[in-house]
Amino acid sequence: MLDRTPEFAPADPMPPDIAALRDSVEPVWIFAYGSLMWDPDCPRAEAEPALLRGYHRSFCLYSYDYRGTRERPGLTLGLDRGGACRGIVLRLPPEALAEAIDRLWSREMTAPRVYDMRRLSVRTGYGSRKAFAFTVHNLAALGLVDEQLTRLAGRVEALAVSTG
């Protein structure tokens, strides 16, 4: 029988400022979009609709584990710069904060690094609040951008005509 378990690389080490959130006395909110909304795989105390401005969902990341293989990667959505994205904010429970942060980090920060965990401002029905969002690490999408530019250049070259 074939083992179809995805091969996930271990998460990159957690930076000290993120690790310090495990002991935070302030509420920790996470901006969720996509599967993180319906399957966060971590404890949460509260959830509410939210709008994140300055980032949008984009097929800008290669997927080796969920939608492809190492030899033939698929594409997956990430939060890329520009536009806006609707989602929800999840408040992590103080009594399980360390567990929730560790699980989110393990889930979202698999190697090679594709996300940055940034503290951003989001709008909710109760006003503005700060929440951490997993945004595309600029270098993560670079291979895809290079590939798209190469394809585009090939198409432009193929269409080039002499105007005499």
Secondary structure, DSSP 4 states (H G I P E B T S, - for coil): -------PPPBPPPPHHHHGGGG-SS--EEEE-THHHH---S--SEEEEEEEEEEEEEEEEEESSSS--SSS-EEEEEEEEEEEEEEEEEEPPGGGHHHHHHHHHHHH-BSSP-EEEEEEEEEETTEEEEEEEEEEPTTTTHHHHHHHHHHHHHHHHHH-----
